[in-house]
Amino acid sequence: MTEHGVKSPCIAVCVLDVDDICEGCFRTGDEITDWFMADDDQKREILARCHERRDARQPIKLL
């Protein structure tokens, strides 16, 4: 979290896959557009879903 609120997970790899999930940040297309109007609690919920999607697609974690 920054002094201006929850930081965007965007890493400037903006490509949506066939499931409408960004290959860079793992947000859906709707979550990307909703981000700008979401409050910090909603942003944290979006981030939690992003982490779940990322972990489901990338089960191997580097140390």
Phi, psi and omega per residue, in radians:
M1 nan 2.416 3.101
T2 -1.805 3.067 3.102
E3 -1.161 -0.251 3.122
H4 -1.772 0.195 3.128
G5 1.988 -2.879 -3.084
V6 -1.261 2.272 -3.107
K7 -1.320 2.447 3.094
S8 -1.134 2.481 3.093
P9 -1.441 0.035 -3.089
C10 -1.038 2.304 3.068
I11 -2.088 0.342 3.083
A12 1.104 0.570 2.984
V13 -2.066 1.297 -2.958
C14 -1.611 1.448 3.119
V15 -2.347 2.084 3.104
L16 -1.551 2.338 3.110
D17 -1.471 -3.027 -3.093
V18 -1.148 -0.322 3.102
D19 -1.648 0.160 -3.138
D20 1.176 0.551 3.106
I21 -1.934 2.286 3.112
C22 -1.202 2.306 -3.128
E23 -1.279 -0.257 3.134
G24 -1.611 -0.905 -3.028
C25 -1.915 -0.149 3.109
F26 1.191 0.344 2.986
R27 -1.529 2.696 3.008
T28 -1.351 2.899 3.075
G29 -0.993 -0.732 3.118
D30 -1.125 -0.718 3.140
E31 -1.133 -0.612 3.111
I32 -1.105 -0.820 -3.126
T33 -1.280 -0.572 3.128
D34 -1.245 -0.410 -3.050
W35 -0.923 -0.716 -3.033
F36 -1.173 -0.442 -3.139
M37 -1.826 -0.110 -3.079
A38 -1.319 2.554 3.024
D39 -1.461 3.060 -3.046
D40 -1.063 -0.655 3.112
D41 -1.118 -0.745 3.108
Q42 -1.135 -0.670 3.114
K43 -1.120 -0.702 3.097
R44 -1.125 -0.624 3.070
E45 -1.132 -0.749 3.093
I46 -1.065 -0.788 -3.142
L47 -1.065 -0.683 3.118
A48 -1.080 -0.750 3.108
R49 -1.147 -0.661 3.095
C50 -1.057 -0.781 3.141
H51 -1.105 -0.705 3.098
E52 -1.080 -0.782 3.131
R53 -1.112 -0.780 3.137
R54 -1.059 -0.816 -3.123
D55 -1.119 -0.611 3.118
A56 -1.188 -0.583 -3.111
R57 -1.556 -0.418 -3.091
Q58 -2.218 1.271 -3.048
P59 -1.176 -0.330 3.119
I60 -1.575 2.153 -3.129
K61 -1.905 2.318 3.087
L62 -1.447 2.500 3.126
L63 -1.502 nan nan
